[in-house]
Structures are given as structure tokens and as C-alpha cells.
Amino acid sequence: MKEKLEHKGYFGTVQFSTDDKVFFGKIQGINDLILFEGKSVSDLEKSFVESVEDYLKTCKEIGKEIVKNGQPERLMPDFFDDENHSEWTW
């Protein structure tokens, strides 16, 4: 039985509310509170992945340092994206 979810090196807790009949969790190791939920395991997994992707996108958009497992994430600058990379010659 998996007790945690993982996506791109981020981990999320897995819990179940008997009152609400819903799975829920929290992304761990970041400096923000991001919760996710789903009525089924598949819904929970999808919600977790969407939450991680939204966290990464939002941090990039607002210029916030991305944190993974309590440590700042060292990312390559935007000029290293795939679109520009394809034009480079070595």
C-alpha cells in the first residue's frame, strides 16, 4: 500500500476522511500549504499531479524560489527551454 504520492520528486500525503468520504493530502517539503483531494484514488492522484504542476507554474510566473524537499530547486534559466535549444549548434 502506498502511503505517499510522488511526482517530479515532490511527495504528497494520502489520507481519507470517513466523514466526507474523500481522499485528501498535502504536498510535503515546500514552503507553502497546498492541499489536494479526490473521491477515488485515481481522482486523488490526478489532483496531486495537477497541484504539483500548478505550484511549479505559479512559482515561475511570480518569480518565487521553487522549493523541493525543503531545499531550493536549482533550475536552468528560460533561455535553455526546448524551443531555443533546437536552434543551437554545437
PyMOL Python script that loads the backbone (N, CA, C, O; Angstrom):
from pymol import cmd

cmd.read_pdbstr("""\
ATOM      1  N   MET A   1       0.836  -1.171   0.000  1.00  0.00           N
ATOM      2  CA  MET A   1       0.000   0.000   0.000  1.00  0.00           C
ATOM      3  C   MET A   1       0.888   1.243   0.000  1.00  0.00           C
ATOM      4  O   MET A   1       1.801   1.355   0.818  1.00  0.00           O
ATOM      5  N   LYS A   2       0.623   2.174  -0.913  1.00  0.00           N
ATOM      6  CA  LYS A   2       1.368   3.428  -0.961  1.00  0.00           C
ATOM      7  C   LYS A   2       0.809   4.395   0.073  1.00  0.00           C
ATOM      8  O   LYS A   2      -0.399   4.620   0.148  1.00  0.00           O
ATOM      9  N   GLU A   3       1.704   4.957   0.861  1.00  0.00           N
ATOM     10  CA  GLU A   3       1.292   5.941   1.844  1.00  0.00           C
ATOM     11  C   GLU A   3       1.591   7.356   1.388  1.00  0.00           C
ATOM     12  O   GLU A   3       1.160   8.322   2.018  1.00  0.00           O
ATOM     13  N   LYS A   4       2.333   7.480   0.286  1.00  0.00           N
ATOM     14  CA  LYS A   4       2.676   8.780  -0.272  1.00  0.00           C
ATOM     15  C   LYS A   4       2.577   8.723  -1.789  1.00  0.00           C
ATOM     16  O   LYS A   4       2.745   7.667  -2.400  1.00  0.00           O
ATOM     17  N   LEU A   5       2.302   9.871  -2.380  1.00  0.00           N
ATOM     18  CA  LEU A   5       2.311  10.017  -3.826  1.00  0.00           C
ATOM     19  C   LEU A   5       3.602  10.718  -4.215  1.00  0.00           C
ATOM     20  O   LEU A   5       4.172  11.452  -3.407  1.00  0.00           O
ATOM     21  N   GLU A   6       4.077  10.503  -5.452  1.00  0.00           N
ATOM     22  CA  GLU A   6       5.294  11.147  -5.927  1.00  0.00           C
ATOM     23  C   GLU A   6       5.091  11.626  -7.349  1.00  0.00           C
ATOM     24  O   GLU A   6       4.540  10.908  -8.183  1.00  0.00           O
ATOM     25  N   HIS A   7       5.542  12.852  -7.626  1.00  0.00           N
ATOM     26  CA  HIS A   7       5.518  13.411  -8.985  1.00  0.00           C
ATOM     27  C   HIS A   7       6.648  14.416  -9.083  1.00  0.00           C
ATOM     28  O   HIS A   7       6.692  15.379  -8.317  1.00  0.00           O
ATOM     29  N   LYS A   8       7.567  14.202 -10.022  1.00  0.00           N
ATOM     30  CA  LYS A   8       8.702  15.090 -10.261  1.00  0.00           C
ATOM     31  C   LYS A   8       9.524  15.335  -8.993  1.00  0.00           C
ATOM     32  O   LYS A   8      10.065  16.423  -8.796  1.00  0.00           O
ATOM     33  N   GLY A   9       9.608  14.326  -8.149  1.00  0.00           N
ATOM     34  CA  GLY A   9      10.393  14.444  -6.927  1.00  0.00           C
ATOM     35  C   GLY A   9       9.663  15.091  -5.764  1.00  0.00           C
ATOM     36  O   GLY A   9      10.236  15.254  -4.687  1.00  0.00           O
ATOM     37  N   TYR A  10       8.410  15.460  -5.966  1.00  0.00           N
ATOM     38  CA  TYR A  10       7.582  16.017  -4.889  1.00  0.00           C
ATOM     39  C   TYR A  10       6.747  14.891  -4.305  1.00  0.00           C
ATOM     40  O   TYR A  10       6.332  13.980  -5.022  1.00  0.00           O
ATOM     41  N   PHE A  11       6.503  14.955  -3.008  1.00  0.00           N
ATOM     42  CA  PHE A  11       5.744  13.924  -2.329  1.00  0.00           C
ATOM     43  C   PHE A  11       4.479  14.504  -1.716  1.00  0.00           C
ATOM     44  O   PHE A  11       4.463  15.642  -1.247  1.00  0.00           O
ATOM     45  N   GLY A  12       3.427  13.708  -1.729  1.00  0.00           N
ATOM     46  CA  GLY A  12       2.167  14.107  -1.125  1.00  0.00           C
ATOM     47  C   GLY A  12       1.664  13.039  -0.182  1.00  0.00           C
ATOM     48  O   GLY A  12       1.828  11.844  -0.429  1.00  0.00           O
ATOM     49  N   THR A  13       1.053  13.479   0.895  1.00  0.00           N
ATOM     50  CA  THR A  13       0.479  12.543   1.856  1.00  0.00           C
ATOM     51  C   THR A  13      -0.817  11.974   1.299  1.00  0.00           C
ATOM     52  O   THR A  13      -1.407  12.535   0.376  1.00  0.00           O
ATOM     53  N   VAL A  14      -1.252  10.866   1.862  1.00  0.00           N
ATOM     54  CA  VAL A  14      -2.523  10.245   1.479  1.00  0.00           C
ATOM     55  C   VAL A  14      -3.312   9.983   2.756  1.00  0.00           C
ATOM     56  O   VAL A  14      -2.854   9.269   3.649  1.00  0.00           O
ATOM     57  N   GLN A  15      -4.505  10.573   2.829  1.00  0.00           N
ATOM     58  CA  GLN A  15      -5.386  10.349   3.979  1.00  0.00           C
ATOM     59  C   GLN A  15      -6.810  10.188   3.465  1.00  0.00           C
ATOM     60  O   GLN A  15      -7.112  10.502   2.313  1.00  0.00           O
ATOM     61  N   PHE A  16      -7.669   9.698   4.334  1.00  0.00           N
ATOM     62  CA  PHE A  16      -9.074   9.507   3.967  1.00  0.00           C
ATOM     63  C   PHE A  16      -9.965  10.052   5.078  1.00  0.00           C
ATOM     64  O   PHE A  16      -9.752   9.767   6.257  1.00  0.00           O
ATOM     65  N   SER A  17     -10.963  10.836   4.688  1.00  0.00           N
ATOM     66  CA  SER A  17     -11.935  11.357   5.645  1.00  0.00           C
ATOM     67  C   SER A  17     -13.179  10.484   5.590  1.00  0.00           C
ATOM     68  O   SER A  17     -13.874  10.440   4.574  1.00  0.00           O
ATOM     69  N   THR A  18     -13.453   9.794   6.683  1.00  0.00           N
ATOM     70  CA  THR A  18     -14.663   8.959   6.724  1.00  0.00           C
ATOM     71  C   THR A  18     -15.919   9.822   6.786  1.00  0.00           C
ATOM     72  O   THR A  18     -16.976   9.409   6.311  1.00  0.00           O
ATOM     73  N   ASP A  19     -15.814  11.009   7.363  1.00  0.00           N
ATOM     74  CA  ASP A  19     -16.963  11.912   7.432  1.00  0.00           C
ATOM     75  C   ASP A  19     -17.375  12.417   6.046  1.00  0.00           C
ATOM     76  O   ASP A  19     -18.554  12.423   5.692  1.00  0.00           O
ATOM     77  N   ASP A  20     -16.367  12.840   5.270  1.00  0.00           N
ATOM     78  CA  ASP A  20     -16.636  13.420   3.953  1.00  0.00           C
ATOM     79  C   ASP A  20     -16.565  12.401   2.817  1.00  0.00           C
ATOM     80  O   ASP A  20     -16.940  12.702   1.684  1.00  0.00           O
ATOM     81  N   LYS A  21     -16.082  11.197   3.123  1.00  0.00           N
ATOM     82  CA  LYS A  21     -15.913  10.140   2.117  1.00  0.00           C
ATOM     83  C   LYS A  21     -15.037  10.615   0.953  1.00  0.00           C
ATOM     84  O   LYS A  21     -15.389  10.460  -0.216  1.00  0.00           O
ATOM     85  N   VAL A  22     -13.882  11.201   1.309  1.00  0.00           N
ATOM     86  CA  VAL A  22     -12.972  11.737   0.304  1.00  0.00           C
ATOM     87  C   VAL A  22     -11.526  11.496   0.736  1.00  0.00           C
ATOM     88  O   VAL A  22     -11.199  11.544   1.922  1.00  0.00           O
ATOM     89  N   PHE A  23     -10.668  11.236  -0.256  1.00  0.00           N
ATOM     90  CA  PHE A  23      -9.232  11.155  -0.027  1.00  0.00           C
ATOM     91  C   PHE A  23      -8.677  12.575  -0.089  1.00  0.00           C
ATOM     92  O   PHE A  23      -9.183  13.409  -0.840  1.00  0.00           O
ATOM     93  N   PHE A  24      -7.642  12.851   0.695  1.00  0.00           N
ATOM     94  CA  PHE A  24      -7.024  14.172   0.649  1.00  0.00           C
ATOM     95  C   PHE A  24      -5.560  14.055   1.028  1.00  0.00           C
ATOM     96  O   PHE A  24      -5.124  13.042   1.574  1.00  0.00           O
ATOM     97  N   GLY A  25      -4.818  15.094   0.735  1.00  0.00           N
ATOM     98  CA  GLY A  25      -3.408  15.090   1.079  1.00  0.00           C
ATOM     99  C   GLY A  25      -2.815  16.473   0.978  1.00  0.00           C
ATOM    100  O   GLY A  25      -3.498  17.445   0.654  1.00  0.00           O
ATOM    101  N   LYS A  26      -1.511  16.542   1.267  1.00  0.00           N
ATOM    102  CA  LYS A  26      -0.754  17.787   1.280  1.00  0.00           C
ATOM    103  C   LYS A  26       0.581  17.528   0.605  1.00  0.00           C
ATOM    104  O   LYS A  26       1.194  16.479   0.802  1.00  0.00           O
ATOM    105  N   ILE A  27       1.029  18.495  -0.194  1.00  0.00           N
ATOM    106  CA  ILE A  27       2.371  18.398  -0.764  1.00  0.00           C
ATOM    107  C   ILE A  27       3.363  18.678   0.349  1.00  0.00           C
ATOM    108  O   ILE A  27       3.239  19.673   1.063  1.00  0.00           O
ATOM    109  N   GLN A  28       4.336  17.812   0.495  1.00  0.00           N
ATOM    110  CA  GLN A  28       5.331  17.938   1.565  1.00  0.00           C
ATOM    111  C   GLN A  28       6.627  18.542   1.036  1.00  0.00           C
ATOM    112  O   GLN A  28       6.920  18.457  -0.157  1.00  0.00           O
ATOM    113  N   GLY A  29       7.402  19.154   1.934  1.00  0.00           N
ATOM    114  CA  GLY A  29       8.732  19.627   1.588  1.00  0.00           C
ATOM    115  C   GLY A  29       8.782  20.958   0.866  1.00  0.00           C
ATOM    116  O   GLY A  29       9.816  21.309   0.298  1.00  0.00           O
ATOM    117  N   ILE A  30       7.672  21.719   0.875  1.00  0.00           N
ATOM    118  CA  ILE A  30       7.660  23.040   0.265  1.00  0.00           C
ATOM    119  C   ILE A  30       7.292  24.067   1.337  1.00  0.00           C
ATOM    120  O   ILE A  30       6.822  23.708   2.416  1.00  0.00           O
ATOM    121  N   ASN A  31       7.511  25.346   1.026  1.00  0.00           N
ATOM    122  CA  ASN A  31       7.238  26.402   1.999  1.00  0.00           C
ATOM    123  C   ASN A  31       5.837  26.971   1.873  1.00  0.00           C
ATOM    124  O   ASN A  31       5.575  28.073   2.355  1.00  0.00           O
ATOM    125  N   ASP A  32       4.950  26.254   1.247  1.00  0.00           N
ATOM    126  CA  ASP A  32       3.569  26.673   1.054  1.00  0.00           C
ATOM    127  C   ASP A  32       2.644  25.551   1.502  1.00  0.00           C
ATOM    128  O   ASP A  32       3.065  24.401   1.624  1.00  0.00           O
ATOM    129  N   LEU A  33       1.396  25.887   1.743  1.00  0.00           N
ATOM    130  CA  LEU A  33       0.395  24.880   2.082  1.00  0.00           C
ATOM    131  C   LEU A  33      -0.448  24.615   0.844  1.00  0.00           C
ATOM    132  O   LEU A  33      -1.250  25.455   0.435  1.00  0.00           O
ATOM    133  N   ILE A  34      -0.260  23.443   0.254  1.00  0.00           N
ATOM    134  CA  ILE A  34      -1.025  23.054  -0.928  1.00  0.00           C
ATOM    135  C   ILE A  34      -1.692  21.724  -0.635  1.00  0.00           C
ATOM    136  O   ILE A  34      -1.028  20.711  -0.418  1.00  0.00           O
ATOM    137  N   LEU A  35      -3.020  21.744  -0.633  1.00  0.00           N
ATOM    138  CA  LEU A  35      -3.824  20.556  -0.379  1.00  0.00           C
ATOM    139  C   LEU A  35      -4.456  20.076  -1.675  1.00  0.00           C
ATOM    140  O   LEU A  35      -4.636  20.858  -2.609  1.00  0.00           O
ATOM    141  N   PHE A  36      -4.792  18.796  -1.735  1.00  0.00           N
ATOM    142  CA  PHE A  36      -5.463  18.224  -2.902  1.00  0.00           C
ATOM    143  C   PHE A  36      -6.419  17.155  -2.396  1.00  0.00           C
ATOM    144  O   PHE A  36      -6.258  16.637  -1.291  1.00  0.00           O
ATOM    145  N   GLU A  37      -7.414  16.829  -3.210  1.00  0.00           N
ATOM    146  CA  GLU A  37      -8.381  15.811  -2.782  1.00  0.00           C
ATOM    147  C   GLU A  37      -8.999  15.122  -3.980  1.00  0.00           C
ATOM    148  O   GLU A  37      -8.888  15.589  -5.114  1.00  0.00           O
ATOM    149  N   GLY A  38      -9.655  14.002  -3.710  1.00  0.00           N
ATOM    150  CA  GLY A  38     -10.354  13.251  -4.748  1.00  0.00           C
ATOM    151  C   GLY A  38     -11.295  12.233  -4.134  1.00  0.00           C
ATOM    152  O   GLY A  38     -11.057  11.735  -3.035  1.00  0.00           O
ATOM    153  N   LYS A  39     -12.365  11.930  -4.852  1.00  0.00           N
ATOM    154  CA  LYS A  39     -13.342  10.950  -4.355  1.00  0.00           C
ATOM    155  C   LYS A  39     -12.882   9.512  -4.563  1.00  0.00           C
ATOM    156  O   LYS A  39     -13.410   8.588  -3.945  1.00  0.00           O
ATOM    157  N   SER A  40     -11.892   9.328  -5.441  1.00  0.00           N
ATOM    158  CA  SER A  40     -11.318   7.999  -5.672  1.00  0.00           C
ATOM    159  C   SER A  40      -9.798   8.129  -5.659  1.00  0.00           C
ATOM    160  O   SER A  40      -9.268   9.240  -5.667  1.00  0.00           O
ATOM    161  N   VAL A  41      -9.107   7.009  -5.640  1.00  0.00           N
ATOM    162  CA  VAL A  41      -7.647   7.036  -5.673  1.00  0.00           C
ATOM    163  C   VAL A  41      -7.173   7.686  -6.967  1.00  0.00           C
ATOM    164  O   VAL A  41      -6.232   8.479  -6.953  1.00  0.00           O
ATOM    165  N   SER A  42      -7.814   7.357  -8.081  1.00  0.00           N
ATOM    166  CA  SER A  42      -7.448   7.964  -9.366  1.00  0.00           C
ATOM    167  C   SER A  42      -7.642   9.472  -9.341  1.00  0.00           C
ATOM    168  O   SER A  42      -6.796  10.220  -9.832  1.00  0.00           O
ATOM    169  N   ASP A  43      -8.760   9.922  -8.766  1.00  0.00           N
ATOM    170  CA  ASP A  43      -9.014  11.361  -8.641  1.00  0.00           C
ATOM    171  C   ASP A  43      -7.956  12.027  -7.759  1.00  0.00           C
ATOM    172  O   ASP A  43      -7.500  13.130  -8.060  1.00  0.00           O
ATOM    173  N   LEU A  44      -7.569  11.361  -6.676  1.00  0.00           N
ATOM    174  CA  LEU A  44      -6.557  11.897  -5.771  1.00  0.00           C
ATOM    175  C   LEU A  44      -5.220  12.031  -6.492  1.00  0.00           C
ATOM    176  O   LEU A  44      -4.558  13.064  -6.385  1.00  0.00           O
ATOM    177  N   GLU A  45      -4.824  10.999  -7.220  1.00  0.00           N
ATOM    178  CA  GLU A  45      -3.560  11.039  -7.952  1.00  0.00           C
ATOM    179  C   GLU A  45      -3.564  12.162  -8.989  1.00  0.00           C
ATOM    180  O   GLU A  45      -2.580  12.889  -9.126  1.00  0.00           O
ATOM    181  N   LYS A  46      -4.659  12.301  -9.708  1.00  0.00           N
ATOM    182  CA  LYS A  46      -4.779  13.361 -10.715  1.00  0.00           C
ATOM    183  C   LYS A  46      -4.702  14.735 -10.055  1.00  0.00           C
ATOM    184  O   LYS A  46      -4.012  15.624 -10.554  1.00  0.00           O
ATOM    185  N   SER A  47      -5.397  14.913  -8.949  1.00  0.00           N
ATOM    186  CA  SER A  47      -5.400  16.178  -8.228  1.00  0.00           C
ATOM    187  C   SER A  47      -4.000  16.513  -7.698  1.00  0.00           C
ATOM    188  O   SER A  47      -3.592  17.675  -7.711  1.00  0.00           O
ATOM    189  N   PHE A  48      -3.279  15.509  -7.240  1.00  0.00           N
ATOM    190  CA  PHE A  48      -1.916  15.707  -6.748  1.00  0.00           C
ATOM    191  C   PHE A  48      -1.004  16.188  -7.868  1.00  0.00           C
ATOM    192  O   PHE A  48      -0.282  17.171  -7.701  1.00  0.00           O
ATOM    193  N   VAL A  49      -1.032  15.506  -9.002  1.00  0.00           N
ATOM    194  CA  VAL A  49      -0.193  15.893 -10.146  1.00  0.00           C
ATOM    195  C   VAL A  49      -0.530  17.320 -10.587  1.00  0.00           C
ATOM    196  O   VAL A  49       0.369  18.124 -10.835  1.00  0.00           O
ATOM    197  N   GLU A  50      -1.820  17.632 -10.683  1.00  0.00           N
ATOM    198  CA  GLU A  50      -2.237  18.985 -11.068  1.00  0.00           C
ATOM    199  C   GLU A  50      -1.749  20.016 -10.054  1.00  0.00           C
ATOM    200  O   GLU A  50      -1.358  21.119 -10.436  1.00  0.00           O
ATOM    201  N   SER A  51      -1.766  19.676  -8.783  1.00  0.00           N
ATOM    202  CA  SER A  51      -1.314  20.592  -7.730  1.00  0.00           C
ATOM    203  C   SER A  51       0.180  20.859  -7.832  1.00  0.00           C
ATOM    204  O   SER A  51       0.615  22.001  -7.683  1.00  0.00           O
ATOM    205  N   VAL A  52       0.970  19.825  -8.084  1.00  0.00           N
ATOM    206  CA  VAL A  52       2.417  19.999  -8.246  1.00  0.00           C
ATOM    207  C   VAL A  52       2.697  20.871  -9.466  1.00  0.00           C
ATOM    208  O   VAL A  52       3.489  21.810  -9.395  1.00  0.00           O
ATOM    209  N   GLU A  53       2.046  20.560 -10.581  1.00  0.00           N
ATOM    210  CA  GLU A  53       2.265  21.326 -11.803  1.00  0.00           C
ATOM    211  C   GLU A  53       1.860  22.787 -11.609  1.00  0.00           C
ATOM    212  O   GLU A  53       2.552  23.688 -12.086  1.00  0.00           O
ATOM    213  N   ASP A  54       0.751  23.029 -10.917  1.00  0.00           N
ATOM    214  CA  ASP A  54       0.292  24.391 -10.655  1.00  0.00           C
ATOM    215  C   ASP A  54       1.282  25.120  -9.746  1.00  0.00           C
ATOM    216  O   ASP A  54       1.555  26.302  -9.954  1.00  0.00           O
ATOM    217  N   TYR A  55       1.817  24.433  -8.751  1.00  0.00           N
ATOM    218  CA  TYR A  55       2.817  25.017  -7.856  1.00  0.00           C
ATOM    219  C   TYR A  55       4.032  25.472  -8.664  1.00  0.00           C
ATOM    220  O   TYR A  55       4.496  26.601  -8.503  1.00  0.00           O
ATOM    221  N   LEU A  56       4.544  24.606  -9.526  1.00  0.00           N
ATOM    222  CA  LEU A  56       5.723  24.939 -10.332  1.00  0.00           C
ATOM    223  C   LEU A  56       5.443  26.109 -11.269  1.00  0.00           C
ATOM    224  O   LEU A  56       6.260  27.020 -11.398  1.00  0.00           O
ATOM    225  N   LYS A  57       4.287  26.076 -11.918  1.00  0.00           N
ATOM    226  CA  LYS A  57       3.905  27.142 -12.853  1.00  0.00           C
ATOM    227  C   LYS A  57       3.754  28.474 -12.120  1.00  0.00           C
ATOM    228  O   LYS A  57       4.251  29.499 -12.588  1.00  0.00           O
ATOM    229  N   THR A  58       3.078  28.464 -10.983  1.00  0.00           N
ATOM    230  CA  THR A  58       2.843  29.688 -10.221  1.00  0.00           C
ATOM    231  C   THR A  58       4.157  30.280  -9.712  1.00  0.00           C
ATOM    232  O   THR A  58       4.366  31.490  -9.796  1.00  0.00           O
ATOM    233  N   CYS A  59       5.040  29.433  -9.185  1.00  0.00           N
ATOM    234  CA  CYS A  59       6.337  29.925  -8.710  1.00  0.00           C
ATOM    235  C   CYS A  59       7.100  30.602  -9.841  1.00  0.00           C
ATOM    236  O   CYS A  59       7.686  31.668  -9.650  1.00  0.00           O
ATOM    237  N   LYS A  60       7.092  29.989 -11.004  1.00  0.00           N
ATOM    238  CA  LYS A  60       7.797  30.559 -12.154  1.00  0.00           C
ATOM    239  C   LYS A  60       7.172  31.895 -12.561  1.00  0.00           C
ATOM    240  O   LYS A  60       7.890  32.856 -12.836  1.00  0.00           O
ATOM    241  N   GLU A  61       5.843  31.959 -12.599  1.00  0.00           N
ATOM    242  CA  GLU A  61       5.145  33.172 -13.026  1.00  0.00           C
ATOM    243  C   GLU A  61       5.385  34.347 -12.085  1.00  0.00           C
ATOM    244  O   GLU A  61       5.516  35.485 -12.537  1.00  0.00           O
ATOM    245  N   ILE A  62       5.445  34.083 -10.784  1.00  0.00           N
ATOM    246  CA  ILE A  62       5.601  35.188  -9.830  1.00  0.00           C
ATOM    247  C   ILE A  62       7.056  35.380  -9.391  1.00  0.00           C
ATOM    248  O   ILE A  62       7.354  36.254  -8.577  1.00  0.00           O
ATOM    249  N   GLY A  63       7.949  34.568  -9.931  1.00  0.00           N
ATOM    250  CA  GLY A  63       9.362  34.700  -9.608  1.00  0.00           C
ATOM    251  C   GLY A  63       9.734  34.216  -8.217  1.00  0.00           C
ATOM    252  O   GLY A  63      10.717  34.670  -7.632  1.00  0.00           O
ATOM    253  N   LYS A  64       8.946  33.298  -7.698  1.00  0.00           N
ATOM    254  CA  LYS A  64       9.215  32.750  -6.364  1.00  0.00           C
ATOM    255  C   LYS A  64      10.179  31.571  -6.474  1.00  0.00           C
ATOM    256  O   LYS A  64      10.101  30.773  -7.408  1.00  0.00           O
ATOM    257  N   GLU A  65      11.081  31.475  -5.513  1.00  0.00           N
ATOM    258  CA  GLU A  65      12.022  30.365  -5.488  1.00  0.00           C
ATOM    259  C   GLU A  65      11.267  29.047  -5.304  1.00  0.00           C
ATOM    260  O   GLU A  65      10.441  28.918  -4.401  1.00  0.00           O
ATOM    261  N   ILE A  66      11.553  28.092  -6.149  1.00  0.00           N
ATOM    262  CA  ILE A  66      10.909  26.779  -6.062  1.00  0.00           C
ATOM    263  C   ILE A  66      11.660  25.940  -5.030  1.00  0.00           C
ATOM    264  O   ILE A  66      12.888  25.858  -5.045  1.00  0.00           O
ATOM    265  N   VAL A  67      10.899  25.326  -4.143  1.00  0.00           N
ATOM    266  CA  VAL A  67      11.478  24.500  -3.088  1.00  0.00           C
ATOM    267  C   VAL A  67      11.018  23.058  -3.277  1.00  0.00           C
ATOM    268  O   VAL A  67       9.846  22.794  -3.543  1.00  0.00           O
ATOM    269  N   LYS A  68      11.961  22.132  -3.135  1.00  0.00           N
ATOM    270  CA  LYS A  68      11.632  20.696  -3.205  1.00  0.00           C
ATOM    271  C   LYS A  68      12.300  20.016  -2.031  1.00  0.00           C
ATOM    272  O   LYS A  68      13.510  20.138  -1.837  1.00  0.00           O
ATOM    273  N   ASN A  69      11.516  19.305  -1.252  1.00  0.00           N
ATOM    274  CA  ASN A  69      12.024  18.583  -0.086  1.00  0.00           C
ATOM    275  C   ASN A  69      12.819  19.492   0.850  1.00  0.00           C
ATOM    276  O   ASN A  69      13.851  19.105   1.398  1.00  0.00           O
ATOM    277  N   GLY A  70      12.305  20.714   1.015  1.00  0.00           N
ATOM    278  CA  GLY A  70      12.900  21.659   1.942  1.00  0.00           C
ATOM    279  C   GLY A  70      14.110  22.413   1.415  1.00  0.00           C
ATOM    280  O   GLY A  70      14.674  23.245   2.126  1.00  0.00           O
ATOM    281  N   GLN A  71      14.521  22.136   0.177  1.00  0.00           N
ATOM    282  CA  GLN A  71      15.704  22.773  -0.409  1.00  0.00           C
ATOM    283  C   GLN A  71      15.320  23.558  -1.660  1.00  0.00           C
ATOM    284  O   GLN A  71      14.448  23.129  -2.416  1.00  0.00           O
ATOM    285  N   PRO A  72      15.971  24.720  -1.887  1.00  0.00           N
ATOM    286  CA  PRO A  72      15.706  25.463  -3.128  1.00  0.00           C
ATOM    287  C   PRO A  72      16.055  24.598  -4.339  1.00  0.00           C
ATOM    288  O   PRO A  72      17.063  23.892  -4.338  1.00  0.00           O
ATOM    289  N   GLU A  73      15.235  24.656  -5.343  1.00  0.00           N
ATOM    290  CA  GLU A  73      15.432  23.896  -6.578  1.00  0.00           C
ATOM    291  C   GLU A  73      16.275  24.731  -7.526  1.00  0.00           C
ATOM    292  O   GLU A  73      15.945  25.888  -7.790  1.00  0.00           O
ATOM    293  N   ARG A  74      17.324  24.181  -8.027  1.00  0.00           N
ATOM    294  CA  ARG A  74      18.187  24.892  -8.976  1.00  0.00           C
ATOM    295  C   ARG A  74      17.685  24.587 -10.389  1.00  0.00           C
ATOM    296  O   ARG A  74      17.843  23.476 -10.895  1.00  0.00           O
ATOM    297  N   LEU A  75      17.082  25.593 -11.006  1.00  0.00           N
ATOM    298  CA  LEU A  75      16.528  25.413 -12.346  1.00  0.00           C
ATOM    299  C   LEU A  75      17.376  26.161 -13.365  1.00  0.00           C
ATOM    300  O   LEU A  75      18.017  27.163 -13.046  1.00  0.00           O
ATOM    301  N   MET A  76      17.369  25.662 -14.588  1.00  0.00           N
ATOM    302  CA  MET A  76      18.043  26.335 -15.670  1.00  0.00           C
ATOM    303  C   MET A  76      17.216  27.554 -16.076  1.00  0.00           C
ATOM    304  O   MET A  76      15.989  27.511 -15.997  1.00  0.00           O
ATOM    305  N   PRO A  77      17.856  28.631 -16.506  1.00  0.00           N
ATOM    306  CA  PRO A  77      17.112  29.801 -16.960  1.00  0.00           C
ATOM    307  C   PRO A  77      16.227  29.483 -18.160  1.00  0.00           C
ATOM    308  O   PRO A  77      16.423  28.479 -18.844  1.00  0.00           O
ATOM    309  N   ASP A  78      15.239  30.363 -18.406  1.00  0.00           N
ATOM    310  CA  ASP A  78      14.298  30.148 -19.502  1.00  0.00           C
ATOM    311  C   ASP A  78      14.975  29.999 -20.855  1.00  0.00           C
ATOM    312  O   ASP A  78      14.442  29.323 -21.735  1.00  0.00           O
ATOM    313  N   PHE A  79      16.144  30.618 -21.041  1.00  0.00           N
ATOM    314  CA  PHE A  79      16.761  30.525 -22.362  1.00  0.00           C
ATOM    315  C   PHE A  79      17.278  29.132 -22.673  1.00  0.00           C
ATOM    316  O   PHE A  79      17.790  28.901 -23.768  1.00  0.00           O
ATOM    317  N   PHE A  80      17.158  28.211 -21.752  1.00  0.00           N
ATOM    318  CA  PHE A  80      17.518  26.821 -22.003  1.00  0.00           C
ATOM    319  C   PHE A  80      16.303  25.961 -22.342  1.00  0.00           C
ATOM    320  O   PHE A  80      16.399  24.734 -22.317  1.00  0.00           O
ATOM    321  N   ASP A  81      15.170  26.575 -22.659  1.00  0.00           N
ATOM    322  CA  ASP A  81      13.991  25.777 -22.965  1.00  0.00           C
ATOM    323  C   ASP A  81      14.158  25.057 -24.302  1.00  0.00           C
ATOM    324  O   ASP A  81      15.058  25.386 -25.075  1.00  0.00           O
ATOM    325  N   ASP A  82      13.305  24.087 -24.575  1.00  0.00           N
ATOM    326  CA  ASP A  82      13.427  23.249 -25.771  1.00  0.00           C
ATOM    327  C   ASP A  82      13.343  24.047 -27.057  1.00  0.00           C
ATOM    328  O   ASP A  82      14.039  23.742 -28.026  1.00  0.00           O
ATOM    329  N   GLU A  83      12.489  25.076 -27.074  1.00  0.00           N
ATOM    330  CA  GLU A  83      12.297  25.847 -28.294  1.00  0.00           C
ATOM    331  C   GLU A  83      13.600  26.517 -28.725  1.00  0.00           C
ATOM    332  O   GLU A  83      13.982  26.431 -29.892  1.00  0.00           O
ATOM    333  N   ASN A  84      14.272  27.170 -27.812  1.00  0.00           N
ATOM    334  CA  ASN A  84      15.535  27.826 -28.141  1.00  0.00           C
ATOM    335  C   ASN A  84      16.672  26.828 -28.327  1.00  0.00           C
ATOM    336  O   ASN A  84      17.565  27.043 -29.147  1.00  0.00           O
ATOM    337  N   HIS A  85      16.638  25.765 -27.585  1.00  0.00           N
ATOM    338  CA  HIS A  85      17.685  24.762 -27.646  1.00  0.00           C
ATOM    339  C   HIS A  85      17.804  24.150 -29.044  1.00  0.00           C
ATOM    340  O   HIS A  85      18.906  23.836 -29.496  1.00  0.00           O
ATOM    341  N   SER A  86      16.673  23.982 -29.723  1.00  0.00           N
ATOM    342  CA  SER A  86      16.690  23.344 -31.049  1.00  0.00           C
ATOM    343  C   SER A  86      17.421  24.191 -32.080  1.00  0.00           C
ATOM    344  O   SER A  86      17.826  23.680 -33.124  1.00  0.00           O
ATOM    345  N   GLU A  87      17.596  25.485 -31.801  1.00  0.00           N
ATOM    346  CA  GLU A  87      18.273  26.374 -32.751  1.00  0.00           C
ATOM    347  C   GLU A  87      19.781  26.415 -32.526  1.00  0.00           C
ATOM    348  O   GLU A  87      20.512  26.964 -33.351  1.00  0.00           O
ATOM    349  N   TRP A  88      20.248  25.850 -31.437  1.00  0.00           N
ATOM    350  CA  TRP A  88      21.668  25.905 -31.137  1.00  0.00           C
ATOM    351  C   TRP A  88      22.458  24.934 -32.014  1.00  0.00           C
ATOM    352  O   TRP A  88      21.953  23.883 -32.409  1.00  0.00           O
ATOM    353  N   THR A  89      23.679  25.298 -32.305  1.00  0.00           N
ATOM    354  CA  THR A  89      24.581  24.368 -32.983  1.00  0.00           C
ATOM    355  C   THR A  89      25.794  24.199 -32.081  1.00  0.00           C
ATOM    356  O   THR A  89      26.213  25.136 -31.402  1.00  0.00           O
ATOM    357  N   TRP A  90      26.341  23.021 -32.080  1.00  0.00           N
ATOM    358  CA  TRP A  90      27.474  22.724 -31.184  1.00  0.00           C
ATOM    359  C   TRP A  90      28.731  22.607 -31.975  1.00  0.00           C
ATOM    360  O   TRP A  90      29.796  22.361 -31.408  1.00  0.00           O
TER     361      TRP A  90
END
""", "prot")
cmd.dss("prot")
cmd.show_as("cartoon", "prot")
cmd.util.cbc("prot")
cmd.orient("prot")
